[in-house]
């Protein structure tokens, strides 16, 4: 009986067969690669310069470009035009650098929470191995080709580049591959081999890293959720340049620094005696806010809010505010993410409440109360789950009845699901009491 062909053998055979079968007119692809390396100014004036030789078959079509080949238009966007991250914009417009940094930037982009159902693909294109990112948008599949600074529908990309997939890596697997990178495994493993044969290599590594074979972490969180909820999910495959960008909005950063020591003079912040609120004013920017510490009577909490000790426990502190801040009836615990730079987020919890028909935000970590629209704009806040005070109180009682200890961050993100499951399984608790 013949042994079943392994996935590694299948991938290897596919590589051999694909390389031998692809024949392609590379002239149009060369034009496309040249065009995606041009600056916006060069693109505007390319028809008036010698560069027109390279972009002869590329036309502007609405908000996109199109490569015309055999009377067919292959619509595309330049990734550098649509990506909202200055580090990548610089790399993408440098032909040599985007090819040399292709692997780490593609890995990083494939982990982005901004891309729906994203995965990394190793494929053969134009007689070469390529790293591509596939994602979904408006019920269509798209391909991001970092090395060629391209965004194109998968259908067009497959036809134009004669793409043949070799391996596909989901985000949960990328999380484990990032672990290999940070723990030094890439010193003994060729990173590209890991991407070509991820399942086989991770299976072998699991003999050392036992948790690789587990579906759940020690808190019971499924590893597939790490890119929606888990640790550092937006901060994988970082380069040194990623640490050099502005951490958050400069306006919010200035306000947050002020809320730690409001007695220090600030040229952009003043106190309005009439409204008893602070106003940040700079150019066309006006933000009205209050200090949470001004509404707190407990001297220890007030002292913490006016120091760096306020950081690090946003889930617990925000949950406490839901019951310790009684000036409003309509309030919600909001679990989500806020931006730490142009691209990346970290998980964060804050409180929202309604006052005189307006939604306000309390952020314990920033010692601040301000309008939701200002908070969302300045922090890039993205809500994942919200829990009203009645649901939260009911859930805490259920956890107490079941004698369960669940981190506040976890039960905040999954409050409705936890409440539903605990209520559904109350009979288990009653049965335990009768034993």
N, C-alpha and C positions, 0 to 999 in steps of 0.2 A: 504494500500500500504506500503510495507516494505521500510524502510529508506536505502539509498545507503550506503554501507559499506565505512567508512572513510579510508584514507590512513594509519592513525595510527593503526586502527583496523586490516587492512590487514597485516601490518608489524608485529603486535603483534601475529596474528594467524600464520603467516609464521614462526616466531621464535619458537612457541610451536610445530608446526608440524615438523619443521626441526630438532629440538633437539631430538624429539622422533623417527625420522626415520634414523638418521645417525648411522651407526656402522662401525668402521674402525680399521684396523690393524695399531696400533700406533707404532709398533717396528721400522718400516722403517722411520717414521716421527721423532722418537726420534734420530735415527742415523743421519738424515739430520740436525736436530737442533743442535746436538753436533758438527757435522762437520763444520757448519757455524759459530761456536764460536771459532774455532781454529785460531791461528795466521798463517801467510804464512809459517813460519818455521816449525810449527807443521804439516801443511798439507804436506810439502815436505817429512817429515820423519815419517808420520803416519803409513806407512806400516812396519816400523821397530820397532814399539813401541806397548805398550799395547793399544794405541788409535785405533789400527787397528780393535779392536772389534767393535768399534762404526762406522767405515767407511767401513765395510766389503763389502757393496753393492754399494759403490760410486767409480766411475772411472773417469779418466781425458779423455775428448774428445775434441780435438782441443783446442780452447781457453775457453772451458766451462767444467763443470763437468756433470756427469749424475748419477742419482740414478736408479739402476736396480731393477725393481720389476716385477715379473711374466714375465721375459724375455723381458720386455719393458724398454727402456731407457727414463727417464724423464730428459731432459737437463735443466741445470740451471746455473746461475752465483751467486756468493756471492756479495751482494750489496756493502759490504765493499771493494771489489776488484775493483769495477768500479766507485764508487762515488768519486768525486773530491772535498772532503771537510773533513778536518782533524777532526773537531768536531764529525761528524757522524762516521768516521772510528773508532774512539776510543769507541764510544757508541756501535756500532754494534758488536764489538768483545768481549763485556762484556755481557754475557747472561742475568744477572739480570737487568743491566741498560737498555739494549735495550728493555726489556719488560716493565720496569717502565716508560721509556720515549717514548714508542711506539706511543701514541696518538699525542703528540705535534710535534714529528719529522715526523710522517706520514702526519699530517696537513700541516706542513711546506713544505715537499717535494711535496705534491700534488699541491702546488701553484707555483712550479718552472716553469719558462719560458722555461727551457731546455727540458721539457717533452711535447710532442705533444698531444693535446686534453686530457690532464690529468684530472682525476676526482677521488674523494675519494669514496670508497665503504665500507659500513658496511656489513659484510657477516658472515654466520655461517660456520666454517671450523673445522673439527675434534672435533665436540661437544663443540665448543667454539666460542665466538664472536670475530671477527677479524676486524682490520682496514687495508684496502688494497688500493693500488693506481693502477689504470689502465691507461695505456697510449698507444700510437701508435708509431710503428717504422717499416719502410719498409713494410707498408701495413699489419702489423700484430699487434694484441693486446697483450700486456704484462702486467703481474701483478708484483708489488713490494710488498713484505711482509716484512715490516721493522722489526717486532718482531722476524721473523725467518731468517733475513738477506738474503733474497732470491729475485732473479729476474728470472721469468719463463714465458713462453708463457701462455696466459690465458687458452688455451685449455688443456694443460698439468696440469696446476695448478688446474683447476676445477675437472679434473679426479682424480688427486692424493689426493687432500684435500676434495673432495666432496663438493666443495664450492657452497653455495646457497646465492644469493644476497638478502639483506634486504632493504638497502637504497643506493642511489647514489647521490652524491653531486658535482655539477659542480663548476668551479672556481669562478664564480660570486657569488654564494651562500656562498662559503668559505670566500669571502671578507666580507660579512655581519656577518658571524660567528666570524671572527677575530675581528670585531668591538664590538661584544658582549663581547669578551674576554677582550679587552683593556678598555672597559667602565665598567667593574666590574659585568656584568650580570652573569658570571659563579659562583659568590658567592651565588646566589640564584637558579641557574639552574645547574643541573648535566650535564657536557659537553657531556657525552655519550648519554644522552637522546636527546640532541640537534642534535647529529649526526644521531640518530635513527629516529627522527621525525622532520627533519629540516623545512619542508614546514609548518607544523602545528604550530610549535613554533615561527617561523619567522612571520607568519601571526598574531599571538597573540601579538608579540613584536611590530608589525607595528602600533598598536594602540597608542603606546608611541613614537616610532621612525617612524614618518610619511613617511620619505624618503624611507623606506624599500619597499613600494609599488610602488615607482616610477621606471620607466625604464631608466630615464635620470637624470644626476646630473644638478647642476645649470648652468654649461657651455654647456649643451646639449650633453655631452658625455654619451653614453649608458653604463650602469654598466657592461655589458658583455665585454666591451673593457678595463676594469680596469687591466686585467691581460696581456694586450698587451701594454697599454699606461698609465693607471691611476696612482693614488697616491700610493706610497710605495708598488706597486704590488709585488715586489720581497722580501719584508721585513716583511712577516707575520708570526705570531706564533713564535716569537723569544725567545730564552733562553738566560740567562746571558752569556753562553759560546760563543754565536754568536757575542757578542760585543768585545770579547777578541782576535779575529784573526786579522792578518795583514790587514789593510784596502785596500791597493792596492800594486802593485809591489814596492818592496823596492827601486829598481832602479829609477822608475818613481817618487816615493815619494821624493827621494833625489834630483832629477833634479828639481822637482816642487818647493821644498823649496829654491833651489838655484835661481830660476827665480824670486823669490820675493825679494831677496837681493843679487845680483851678485857680490857685492863688498866684501862679506865675503869670506875668503879663504876656498877652498874645495880640499881635497886631490885627488879626483877622476875626477875633472872637470878642464879643461884648455882651454885657448883661442888660436886658430890658427890664427896667424897674416896674413898668406898667403890667407886663405879662408875666413877670418873674421867670423868664426863660432866657437862655443863652441864644445868641445869633452868630452863626459863622457867615462872614461876608467877604468874598474875594472875587473881583471882576463881576461876572454875571451869576455867580453861585451864591445862593442864600439858603442856609440850613438852620432851622430852629430846633433846639433840643433842650432837654433837662438832664440834670444829674440824678441818677437813681439814688445815690447816697444822700441826697437832700430829702428824700422821702423815707429814709430808714432811720429808726430810732435806736436800734441796737448798736452800741458803740463798737463792738467787735466786728460786726458785718460792715459798718460804715468805714472802719479803718481798712478792712480788706478791700473794699471797693475802690479806695483811694491809693491802692498799691498794686504791685505786680502779683500779689497773692491771689488776685481775683481770677487769674488765668488757670486753665487746666481742668476745671470741674463744671463746665457749662451745663451738662445734662442734669447733674444733681442740683446745682444752684437754681436753674430755671424751673425745675420741678418744685423746689421749695417756694419759689416766687408765686407759683400757681395758687398756693394756699396761704401764703403770708402777705400777699398784696391784695387787700380786700376792698379797694376803692372802686372796683368794677365788677359787674356780674358776667358779662360776656368776655371770656378770655380763653386762649388756646395755647397749649404747649406745641411749639413747632420744631420739628426735627428736619434738618436739611443740610445744606452746604453753603459756605461762603468762600469767595475767592481769596487766594493767598498771593496770586500773581496774575498775569494776563491769561493764563490757561488753567491753572490748577486750583482745585478746591480742597477744603478740609471739612470734615463733618462737624456740625455745630448745632446747638439748640438755643432757641430764644423764645420769648413769650410775646404774644400779640393780644391786644385787648381793644375793645370799642369804647370810645368816649365822645359823646356829642356827635354821633354819626360818623366819626372818623376812626380808622384803624391805626393804632400806635404800636410800636415795638419797644420791648424792654430787652436789652442785651446786657446780661450781668457782666460778661467779660469786658465790656467796654464802659460799664457804669453809665449807661445812657438810656434815655427815653426819647424817641423821635417818631415822626410819621413813617408809616410803612413804605410809602413810595420813595422817600429819601433813603431809607435803610436799604431797600432792594437795589436802588440805583448805585449807591456808594459801595456796597459790599458784594454786589452780584449775587445776592442770596437766591438760592434755589430750594424750594420746599419739597420735601419727600413725603412727610406725613404730619398731620396735625391732630391733636387730641383735645377735646373740650374738657372743662374742669370736672363735669359730672362723670364722664367716661374714665378719666384719670383716677378720680377718687374711688370709683367702683373697682377698677383694675387693681389698685393698691390693696383694697380690702380682700380681693380674691387671692392675691399673692400671699397676703398674710394668712388667710384661711388655709391655703395649701402649704404654708411654711416654705415658700419658694423664695430664693434670693437670685434675682435677675438684675444685671447692671441696668441702671436707669436709661442709658443710651439705647440699649437693646429694646427694652419694653416701650420706650418712646417711639422708636421707629416701627414697631410691630404692635402697637397698642390695641387696635381693633381686632387683629387676628388672635392675640393672646387672650383678650377678654372673651371672645367668642368660644375659643377652645376650652378655656377654664370653666366657663358656664356650662358648656356641653358635657364636661366630664366631672361635674360636681358629685355625681354618684360615687366616684372613686374616693373622694375625700370622706364622704359619709360612711362608706364601707370601712375605711381605715379607722374611723372613730369607734365603730362598733366592735372592732377586733380586740 
